[in-house]
Amino acid sequence: MGSPRPYILAETNWKTVKDQNYNLAVLPWGAIEAHNYHLPYATDVMQCDYVAAEAARKAWEEEAQVIVLPTVPFGVNTGQLDVKLCLNMNPSTQLAVLNDIADVLNRQQISKLVILNGHGGNNFKQMLRTLNVDYPEVFSCALNWYQAADADQFFDEPGDHAGELETSAMMHILPDLVLPLSEAGDGRARSFAVQGLNEQWTQTQRKWTEVTEDTGVGDPSQSTPEKGEAFLDATTDAIAQLFIDLSNTPNQKLYE
């Protein structure tokens, strides 16, 4: 094993941490849920681990004072409660976790928090509004890592869940945990019978077992590790630049 990375809290130690002036904390947030037949339940967690660490590495090399916190493994899976061992964390619990994290950062004068989200069921927008009121000295924001680059430039059909994007990413990150694509379902998904519910201007909770037979949404058949590597490189470049810019910009100068 290599040396501990000083920008990964779980790996480093008090001797290192006590002398670092971290000003940006990254909190990766995933989920534990079924990902078609060929991807592991912790796909969202593993992807968050990789993206957060790689983006932080690139930012650290540019002297950004970033520290990656351990990934929260549980996400909002209220639509999958009847899928065996899909684990759910309610938004109210997520807010409680965020409050506790923000409280620590505030006490220790770490002035920025980035939530790096890897699960479509998580939505932190309203929670950020609350955090920014309760902890005004800690600037907080959230991003979906898989939207940091244009997926259409890398994939024939990115998919929504366990499709070409996620499968290709996992083929690059942890190929030994990806079953042969011959084992995967086709990820075919049903639409709502009410057309308005299929449009971007409406929101509702999908009942997963009525949407998909194999728990996937999106065809993984064209996935390759090369596509995953290229996409992950682009996304971590973009996220690293965000880390650099945030680390180098005082909170009182975030607005031009």
Order of alpha helices (4+ residues) and beta strands (2+ residues): alpha-beta-alpha-beta-alpha-beta-alpha-beta-alpha-alpha-alpha
